[in-house]
Amino acid sequence: MKPIAPSLLAAALAVLPLPARAETLGRITAYLGGESLTWHTIDVTLGARRMVTASFEQGARLTELRIQGHPEPRFTTRDVFSVDVRYLGAYAPGAVPLSVDVIHLPQGMGGPFWTSRGAGRPATVEVVELRVWGNYGRLVASFEAELCYRPMISAATDPQNCRPVTGVIETELVAE
């Protein structure tokens, strides 16, 4: 079963009135602007649909690691934090990412947003442990980024209004 991308998760759950059940997979712990915060990665069942906020998809041309955290061990559209990592080709230990995107949506999809895209320095991720057993796996990673303000998703990033974030991801995940 293929999990839905985190960006589609908010839209899917916002329009469906069915009750959701979530199971905690792990957490993201970070210092954001000097404040210690925690977000939960979850496996959400909504009716007959399953949506996972921690996934690893390895392909011959592109490998993606998608981690999305929520402030409570349940789905919400506010205060969502995500780290998306892409590798050219298949992932191998020590591989340098093609791209790393870190985003914080404190007020949800309506904005404002804090993103590493357009920041003065690129976001970095160091994978400490990534193990995959069939369709499941475990990830331990650290990350560092500069998150800059965007009033709305389509607006330009303000490189003069940024704050640092450093953190650790420890989660189970679904592998595709």
Number of C-alpha atoms within 10 A of each C-alpha: 10 13 19 15 16 21 12 10 19 17 12 14 18 11 8 11 9 12 9 15 15 17 15 17 20 23 24 25 18 21 15 17 13 11 8 12 12 17 21 28 32 28 24 22 16 17 12 6 12 16 22 25 28 31 30 25 17 18 14 9 10 14 20 23 20 21 27 26 29 22 20 15 20 17 23 16 18 17 17 23 23 23 22 18 21 21 20 17 15 15 22 10 10 9 13 16 16 13 16 21 19 25 21 24 19 17 13 15 17 13 16 17 22 26 26 28 23 16 21 14 11 16 22 21 23 16 17 14 13 17 13 16 9 9 14 14 18 20 21 18 16 17 18 20 26 26 31 24 26 21 14 14 16 7 11 13 22 16 17 10 13 20 18 14 20 19 18 20 25 19 23 23 27 24 21 16
